[in-house]
Amino acid sequence: MKRVLVILAGLVAAGAATGVFTMTSGASPSWSFVGTNIVASSPVEGGGYPVPAGSTKPLPGTCGRQHLNSNHSESWLAVKPGTEDLVGASKFFVGEWSTFYDFHLGSYSIENGAPVATNQVQGYECTTVGTQAMPPSWTNNTDPNADFDTQGRVYQTTLPFNAFWEGGLHPNGEIDVSYSDHLGRDWVKGNGGQALDRTNNQTSLSFGHVEDKQWIAVNHIVGSPYQDHVYAMWTTFNGANGNGKIMVAVSRDRGVSFSKAVQLSTPSATTPGNTYVYPSIGPDGTVYVAFEGGFDLNKNKVGHIYVTKSTDDGRSWGPFVVAASPIENPLGYFPPTKFRDGILENFAASPTYTGHVYLTFENWDPAARHSDVYFTQSTDGGGTWSAPALVNDDANTGSTDQFQPSVAAGPAGAVAVAFYDRRASCPTGDPTIIQAHWGDANTCIDVSLQAYKDDGGAAGAVPVGGNVRLTQYPWDPDQPEQKVDGISQYPCAGHRDPCPVGRGFIGDYFGLAISDENVYALFVSTHYPSDVPADGGGPVYYQQQTLATVPRTTLGAGY
């Protein structure tokens, strides 16, 4: 079900639809809802593996047709250059087995800012590969990402794996690339259908070779010598201590084939543990990459975010510059709720001004025991970085959490940072919020946006106004608390029922994109009821994907 939610002169109609509620303290005076919200996710028929009763994992040979109408966690968003057409992507949890971390990738076709189609990404489960053999049939496919070339083809790297949890993280898996020429309505595996990287032993249950945290960037700079070249990157973990190495493969024929993967990161120049890779392309064709070093060796301590670049089409890289050193959340989750923390940082290069690059990250305050969002930038190609500046402007900065920021750079110097935000207490009387949370502080989630404008000068991107609110309605991250057929519907990275505290999953990141006319965000919300009846009556409040649209003209003069 899709619902457009527009700015209203009053809240009478909204109150009638969702129950009378009040927004309590915590918001700064300028923090108000702008733009529109629309639910992008909708039920789709697809394929996948069920989880049999009494088990926590799927069984080989049981893949079949499935109704994908549950949680849609984690998201990304890409805008087709020069248009208001977009492709979104997210995890689609299979059937009623969200608590067992059972999902595949799906996509959203968005024409002129409006969602028009929902689709499971083909080529990774039995109904589209035509066999139960594992592989090429996979129990899971994960980590949504997307980017366009100049001819309207959209690409994503994928991480299919088979989930037999008791022996290891991903007992076997591989890195693939898929692309679509029809705005995400259908997908074709690139590289001749062959993996870019795969485990050495497809039945291994060890940590000897595990791929994860893949991403993609495409050169959509018209006239660039590397126009339409595709850069796929991921981390390969080796050994019990992680030892993450970032790998890169490049396609120079629009995804038909890719170069042999080579190692980007140099442990002697960074750390042995590198992950969370975000590539982005500058207007001169430079490929920039931000990644976190020390994730495996320095968890819960001060880490480092490195930025490096390639000026020769991904063939060589360096130097590795420390752009920021955030403090990671030592808890790994955000009490009093039970979802785990996600990826610290996000990164984007200006498509307009050569050498201008932007980094946002969350930072833990150990004294106040909460998280804030910061922004730093470079105007000399990543050689030097500005002092990190606080992004969230809430009145109670010392007591509420802001986290999982995304940054996007668009045409004419537009830059934006969006983040999950708990500055406002949960509304009271709203049936979509768990009743025990009514009025609670630092519990429910909104999405906030800070606009910036870069005019190409040495100052780089400067703030335009203050924070604005992208969510018309706050949402409860401990939803869905309902059950279906006796099974919890809450998505759980711990693949257990009940889900352990700290293992709930809302996604590790969400999407943000800027077009000529609008700023778009794609994120999770549990505000909108599904059409799935819960045990005992009432709807299940699944994680739905919400598309927010904000006209650039509403964000400030000249933006």
N, C-alpha and C positions, 0 to 999 in steps of 0.2 A: 504494500500500500504506500503510495506517495502522497505527501501533503505539503503544499506550499504554505509557508508561515511568513506573512508579510508584516512590516511595521504597522501597528495599529494606532489610531489616535487614543484609544483607551484599551483597557484590558478586560472589559466586560465579557466579550465573546470568548476570550481565552480562559477566563475564570469559569465560565459555564462549561467549557469543554473539558477542563482538567481539574476542576475543583478550586475553591477559593483559597488563595495562599498569599503570603506576604514575603517580600524579600527583606531580609534583616541586614544588620550592619556589616561593614567591611569593605564596601565599594567606595572608591573615591568619587567625588561629585561628577567628574567628567566621564565616568565609566558607564556608558549606556549602550544599548543594543543598536546596531546599525545593519542595514542591508536586509537580506532575506535568508531563511533557512528552508531547505527542502530535503526530505528523506530520499536518498539515492538508492538505497538497497531495497530489494524486493525478492520474493521467492523465485527460485529457478530450479528446473529439473536438471540433474547432473548425475555424477557417479562418485562412488567412494566406498570405503570399507566400514561396515558397521562394527560396533564393539559388542560382542556377545555377553549375555548376562553372566555375572560372576567374574568377568575379566576386566582388565584395565587397558587392554590393547586389542587391535584388530587381529584377525587370523588370516593367514594366506588362503587364497582361493575363495574368499567370501565377498569380493568386490561386486557391486552391481548398481542398478539405478537407485538414486537417492534423491530425496526432496531437500534441497538446500534452503532452509527457511528458519535458521536459528541465528546464532551470533555472527556478526560481521566485524571482527576485531582487526585493528591495525589498518592503516591506509596510506596511500600515496596518490598524487595528483599531478598530471602534466597537461599543459595547454598547447594546442597546435599553433605554431607561430603565425601571427597575423590574423588570428580568428578568435572567436569565443567558443570554440569547440574544445573539449577536454576528454581525457580518459583517466578514470580513477581505477584504483585496484585495492583489494583488501583480502584478508583471510575470509573464507566462507566455511563456517563450521558445518560438519556433516550431521544431518538428522538431529537426534536428541543427545548426541554424545560429546557435547562441548566440554564437559568436565574431564574427559579423557584426552583432551587436546587433539581432536580429530578434525582436520581441516584440509582444504585445498584453496588454491588461488582463484579469485574471480575478478571480473572487471566491470566497469560502468561506462557506458557510452553516453556522452553528454554533448548535445548539439545546441549551440547558441545559448549555453548556460543552463540547459534543462536536461535532466536525465531521461534517456529514451530507451535504454536497453540494459539488461543485466545478463552476465554470461560467465559460466565457469570456463577457465582457461583450458583448452583442449590439449591432448597429447601426453597426459601424465597419469591417467587412471584408466581402468580396464574398458570402460564403455567407449572410449575414443581411441585407444591403442589396439583394441580387439583381442586382448589376451589377459589371462590372470598371472602370467609369469612376472616375477618381481626381481628386477625390472624387466620390461619397460613400464609395467603397472606399478604405481607407488601408492602407499597408504596416505601420504601427505605431500603437499607442495606449499611453499611458504615464502615469506618476506616480500611483500608487494613493493614494486618500484616501477617507474615508467619514464620514458622520454621520447620525444618526436625528432624526426629528421625534417629537412626542408620540403620533402615531397609528401608529407602526411602519413608516413609509416611510423608507428609507435612500437617501441621495443621494451622488453623487460628481461632482466635476468631472473632465473627461477632456481629454487632449491628443493627439488623433489627428494624425499627420503622415505625409508621404511621404518615404522615405529615399533620396535620391539624393545620397550624401555628398560627392562631389567638388566640388559647387558651393557648399556652405554647410552650416550646422548643420541647420536644418529648412527645406528649400526651400519647402514650403508646409504649412500646418497651421491648426488652429483650436481654440478653447476651447468645449467643450460641457458640458452637465450631463445625467446619466442618473440614474434613480431606480428602485427596486425596492420592490414591496409584498409580496414573498414571500421576505424574508430573503436577498436576493441570488441567488435561483435564476434569475431572469430580470430583464432591464433594459429600460427604455423611455427614449428620449431626451426630455428635458424641453424647455421653451421652444418648444413646438410643433414640435420637430424641427429648429429653427434654431440655428445657432451663436451663442454669446454674443459671440465675437470671431473674426475670421479675417484672414488675410493680404490685403492690398490687391490683390495680383496672385497668383493661385493657381499660376502657373508661374514665379514669381520665384525666382531662386537667390541673391539678395542678402540682406544683413542689414538691409534697410530696415524690416522689420516682422516680428518673430519673437516668438511667444508661448511662455511656458515657466513652470514652477514654480507651477502652479495649486493651489488648496486650497479647502476648503468648511467652513462651520460652520452649524449649524441651531439655532435657538432652541427647545430642548425644555424650557423652564421653564413648567410648567403655571400658567396665570393671568397670564402676562406679556402686556402689550399687543401684543407682537410674537411671540407664540407661533406656532411652525411657520414663521416666516419663514426663508428660506434665503439665505445670503450666500456668493457665489462670488467668488473673488479670484485674480489671476494677475499675472505681470509681462509687460509688452510691452517688448522690447528694440528700440532703433532706432539704427542706425549701428554702425560698426566698434568704437567704444569702449563699446558696451553701452547707456548712457543708459536704464537700466531704470526704467520707470514702473509702479507698482502700480495695477491697475484693479479695480473692484468693480462687481458687478451683483447686484441683490436680487430675490428672488421673494417675493411676498406672497400667493400662491395655491398654495402647495405644489408649486412647480416647473413649473406649467403655463405661466407666462410670467415673464420677467425684465425688470427695468428696463434702460434703456440703460446700458451700461458707462460709468462716470465714473472719472476719475483720483483715487486716494486720496492718494498721496504727493505732496509738494510739494518739488521739488529745492532750492529756496532754504531750506527748513526742515530738510532732511536732506542728501542728496547726489544727484548725477545718476544714480547707479547703485544701485538698490534691488531686492532680490529675496528669495527664501526667506520667503514670507509665510505666517504662521500665525494665523488668526482663532480666537477663542473667545468664548463668551457667558457673561456674569455673571448672577447670579440676579435682578437688576433689569432685565434685557434689554439692558444695555450690551454693545456689540460691541467687543471689544478685538482689536488686531492687533499682532503682533510681526513685525519684518522686519529683514533685514541691509542696511545702507547701506554703500556704498563697495566692494561686491564687485568691480565692474568696474574701478574707478579705483585701488583700494588693495590689490589681490590680493597675498598674502604679506606684508602689513603689518598694523598694528593697525586693526581695523575697528570699527564701531559697530552695536549692535543697538538699534533704536528700538522703542518701544511707543506706540501712539496708540489712541484710542477714539472711538466714536460713541454718543451717548445719544439720537439721533433716528432710529433704524432705518436707519443707514448713509447718511444724506443728507449729513451733514457730519462732519468729522474734525479732531482736534487736541486739545491740542498734541502735538508729536513729541518724546518724552522719551528720552534715551539711558539705557538700562537696564544696559548692560554694554559693555565694549570689549575683546573677546578678541583674542588674537594668532592669526592663521591659520597653519596648517601650511604652511611655505614650500616643502616638497617636493611637496605635492599627493598624496602617497601614504605608506604606512607600511612602510618597509623592515623586515625583509628580504623581506617578501611584496610582491606587485605590484599589489594592488587600490588604487584611488584613494580619497582621503578623500571624505567626504560633506558633508552640510549641518551647519553649526556648531551651530545652536540648535534648541530646541523650546520651546513655550509653551502654557500652559493657564490658564484662569480658573476660580476656585472656583465650583461650582454652588450653594454653600451660603451663603457669606459675601460680601456686597456689597463690592466694591473689592479683594478679595484675588486676586492674580494671581501666577503662578509662571513663572520662566524658567530653563532649564538650557542650558549651552553647553560646548563643548570649547575648551580653551585650550592653545596650544603654548608649551612652556618652551624658549626658544632656547638656554639654557645646557646643559640636560640633553638637549635634542633629543628630546622626547617630549611626549605629549598627556595632559592630565587633564580631568576633568569638574567643573564648578562649578554652583552653585545660587544664585539670587538671587530675591527676592520683594518685592512691594509690598502694603501693606495700605491704601493710600489711593488706589486706582484708577489706579495707575501713575504717580503724581506724583513719588514718591521711591522709591528702591530700596535694599535692604539691601546690605551689603558681600558680595561673592561668597564663598561657602563651598565648600571642597573636598568633593566627594561621595565619590570613591573612597577607600577606607581600606586599600588594599593595603600590605603590608609593604615593598614595593620601589617606592614611589611615584615615586622619582627615575629609574627606568629602564624602566618598561613603559608601554604606551599604553592609555588609556581614551578612548573617542571615540563619536561619533554618539549622544548621549543623547536620550531621549524623556522627557517629563513628562506625567503625567495627574493630574486632580483628580476625585474621585468623591463619592458621598454622605457625609454626616456628617463632613466635614472631612478625608477621606482624600486624601493626596497621595503620589505615588511618582515616582521617577526611575529609569529603566533605561538601560543603556549597554553597548556592546560593550567587552570587557575582556580584556587579554592579560597579566594578572598571573601566571598559572600557565603553566609550561613545557609544551610538547606532551607528551602521554603517550607512553610507549615500548611498542612491541609492538602497537600498535593498527593494524590494516590499513586503517582509514578515513583515517589520517593518512599523508601522503606520507612514505616511509621516511627520506628525507634530512632530514626535519624532526623525527624522533623525538628528544625531549629538548631541543629548541631553545627558548630563552627568547624572549619577546616576539614570538611567531609565531602560535600557535593562539589561537582566540577562544572566550570564554565570554560569557554575558550576565549582568550583575549588576543587582541591584535595591536601592535604598535607599528605605525607607518613611518618610513624614513624617505628622504629624497636626496639623491646624489647628483650634483651638477657638474661632476667631473673634476672639481678642484681638489686641493690638498686636504681639505676638511673631510672629504668623503661624504658618507650618508649622514644626514642630520635628522633628528626627530621632527615629525610633522604632527603637532598636537600631542595629546596624551593617549593612554590605552583606551580602546573601545572594546565592546563586548560583541563577539560573533554569535553566541548562543542566545536564542530567544528564551530558552528554558534551561535552567541548570539540570544536571542529571546525577544519579546516584551510582557510583562505581561498584557498589556491592549488589546491584541488580545484574542479572535476574536471580532473585532468591527463590523463585518458583521451581517446582519439579514437574516433570512429564514422565509418565510411566514409572514413577518412583525414583527417577534419576535427576540429580541436580542439573539445572541448566546453566549454572555459572561456569564460564570458561576458566580452565585451570591449567597453568603450565606445570603443575605437579601431577597432572593426569590421575587425580584421585577424587573420591566422593566420600566424605566431604573434602573440599579443597583446603589444604593447609593455609594458615595465615601467611601472607607474603608471597603466595604462589598464584594469586588471581591474575588475570590477564586482560588488560584493556588495549594492548598493543604497545610496542616499544617506541612508536613515532606516529605522526600523522602528516597529511599532505597540505601543501600551500603552493599557490601559483599566482602569477601576475600576468594579465593580458594587457592589450592596449587600453581597454576600458574598465576592467574590474580586477579586484583581488578575490581569489577563490580559496576556500579551505575545505578539506574533507576530513571528518573526524568522527569519533564514536559518540553516540548518545543513547542512553537507555530511557529517554523520556517518552518515546513513541511506542505504544502497545502494538504487539504483533497480532496476527489472527490465529495464533496457536493457543488453544485452551490449556491452562495449567491444571494440574491435579487439584481438585477441590474447588475449581471454578476461577473465573477471571482470566485475563490474558497473561502471557509471558512477556516481560519487559526485556527483550533481547537487546544486545548492542547493535544498533542500527548505524549505518553510515549517513551522516548529515552533510549536505553540501551548503556552505555559506557563500553568499555572493555579496560583495560590497563594491558599489561603483567608486572608481578612483576619485571622482569629483566630489564625493561626500567626505573624503578624508582630509581635505585641506586645499587651499589655493595652490595651484601649480602642480599638484600631485598627479 
